[in-house]
Amino acid sequence: MSLTIRRARSDEAGLVYSLVRELAEYEKLLHEVEATEAEIGAALFGDPPRLFCEIAEWQGEPAGFAVWFVNFSTFSGRSGIYLEDLFVRPALRGNGIGKALLSHLAKQCLANGWSRLQWAVLDWNTPSIDFYKSLGAVLMDEWTVCRLTGPALAALAKGGR
């Protein structure tokens, strides 16, 4: 077994973007990907970066990734990690790569004194839900994600709706 986890390098915006697209395809959401490789690169490698990415390599080849950013809990008074994307290429699942990526992020939380690691999962993704529960993750069914985009976002910005 040869697994390494490392931070994405500034010349890897294309790799990260391709993994985003693979994840979207797996989730049947490829039609929702609006981001460009350049936008992903700017978010990851701008000054300051707004997004971070850990690359998992299996036998020296990219196997998956974790894309995340720092959030803040007013209840705990501390920062945490919000995991935007976690993806392991299907052919490499079952090798502990996803768990290793999550463990890597948990260590970063603890090393920085951050209070939590948080993410969302699609309700139909039973294999992922079972995996997350096996790690001790608590599904917060009492919370509902809210989102404004497109015309609704523009209307609210104008004071309407």
Secondary structure, DSSP 8 states (H G I E B T S, - for coil): --EEEEE--TT-HHHHHHHHHHHHHHTT-GGG----HHHHHHHHHSSS-S-EEEEEEETTEEEEEEEEEEEEETTTTEEEEEEEEEEE-GGGTTSSHHHHHHHHHHHHHHHHT---EEE---TT-HHHHHHHHHTT----TT-------HHHHHHHHTT--
